[in-house]
Amino acid sequence: MAQLDIVDVGHAYAPGIEEERWALKPLNLTFESGKTYALVGPSGCGKTTLLNILSGLVRPSQGQVLFDGADVTALPTKARNIAQVFQFPVIYKSMTVYDNLAFPLQCRRWDRARSDAKVRQVAEALDLHDRLAQPARGLTADDKQLISLGRGLVRDDVAAILMDEPLTVIDPQLKQMLRRKIREITEQFRPTVIYVTHDQYEAMSFAQEVLVMKDGRAVQQGTPEQLFEAPSSTYVGYFIGSPAMNFLTVDRDDRNFALGGRTLSVAWDIPHGTTAVEVGIRPEYIKAVTEPGPNTFPGRLRAVSDHGAQRVLEVEVAGQLLRAKTPREEGVPDGDDVLIHLPRAKVLPYADGQLVLQS
């Protein structure tokens, strides 16, 4: 497996377009060898363009693509030694499961014994070992997708495995199982994996690092925990998490902050010239309490949504709606009047949509 570097890479699908309208704005990224990454964002954010540049299907308008330091920008896909797993499984239906997995090795003229050992090792990891003699045409969509992945895992010359929305056509009840299986396999074989999805839950539950994209830009890269606990912008806070992060407009006087006339027991240094100050807090950290104290605020319960093991309370505080996620066993507050606690350590400041880092 290889380290993949994106050096000042940008792309426009038509000549003469100003940079602000490029599908991918110039960026620099490093995908470390042996790690799993997810590119996540809405349709049109540039994630598939970036994946296609890495694969060689698209040559960027500017910049370099490096595999282990070697410039592959001008090389075609077949010369990059990558494996690709697409939205729709690409397999040879006329072949058996065994022959599908062995085909890349036959093309590389591996001897029979070495090829057989590798195919059986990968088939065991994929839970396909008892179906090696079965024709591929009779398999389910999730098994076909595993074969697509397996064809990349059997090779020892793969620089990276690139996966483009691989679970989109999978039955919803099978998605969680297949996602878990793919993660187990990547942890076992440790390939460099770059996984494109629009599903933030899929990205957070699969990848070691998540790259959030917007309008052709990479707006934040980090572990799932980092993106959940400290979104770098209100955009990332809204995009990551379900329900999304709450953002509340606050009043400020120098370093003092208030919500609905009640003081927030926190003080931040906000950059001069800021026009809008908000605080962000995840629904998971908001609690309904019975006694007033620091960072408690009166509110009105507007709605309760049942999410199985959890409920989501919609509460109006100081004329703004926030959502609190609470375990079912804690019940629902009696009456419409509630008291909400915002834990100091979980309240984050945002100035003009960007997280304010505190020393």
C-alpha positions, 0 to 999 in steps of 0.5 A: 500500500502507498501514501497518497499526496494531493499537492495543490490539486484543483480541477475545472470541467471547462476551460476559462472558468474562474477558480471560485467556480471550479469543481475542486478548489486547489487543496493539499492532502495526505492519505497515509499508507494503511489508513482508512479515510472517508470523503463525505459531503452533499452532492456536488461538493467535489468528493467524487471529482477528488476520487476520480483524480486519484484513480486517474479517470480525471486529470486535474487542471493543476497540481500533482498526484503522488503515490509514495512520492512518485508523480502519477498525475499523467499516468492512466488508471491501469498504471496506478495499481489501484483497486476500485469498488463502485456503487454497482458491483463489477464482477464476472457473472459467468465465473465462480466466486473463486475465479473472480477472486483469482482473476487479478492474480492470473493476470499477474501470472502468479503460480497456482499454489501462491494464488490459491493460498491468497484467494482462500485467505481473502475468501475466509476473511470475507466469509465467502470460503464456503461459496468459492465454487458457486457461480457469481451470478447467483449471489446477493448484491452485498456478496457481489460487493465483497467480491469487488473488495476481495479482488483488491485485497488479493493483490500485493501491488495495490497502492490504494483501494478507492470506494465510491458509494459502495453501499448505495444499492445494498438493502438497508438491513444489510448495510450495517452488516456489510459496513462492519464486515468491510471495516473488519477486513480493512483492519485485518489487511490494512490497505490504504482506503479512500471511501466516498459517501454522502452518508455521515453515519456511514463515514463516521462508523467506517473511517479512521479519518473523515474529510468533510467537503463543501463547494469543492473545498475540504473544510475539516479533516479529523477523526470521527471523535474530533469532528463530533466534539469540535466541529471547525464550523457551523457547517460541519456541526450541522452536517455531522451528527443526528440530530445536528449540533444546536447553534444558539445566537447569544448576546455579548458584552466584552467577554461576557455572554448571555442567553435570553438575559441569563449569563452563560458561565463561560468567557471567550476571546472573540476576534475583533470585527466579528458580526455574529456570535453563536454557541454550539452544543450537541443534543447528546449533552443537553439535560432537562433538570429540576433545580436551577444553577449555572448554565441552566435556562428556562424553556418550553417543551414544543415536541417529543420525537421517539427514536427507539431507545432515545427520545429527542426533545424540542425545546424553545429557549430564549426564542430559539429552538434546540434539540436534546437527546435523552435516553428513554428510561429518563422519561419526559419532563412533566408539563410544558415548562422545562429547565435546560442545563448546558454543560460548560465544557460542551458549549463551543463558541463560533464567530461568523460560523467558525470555531473560536479556538481558545488557548 
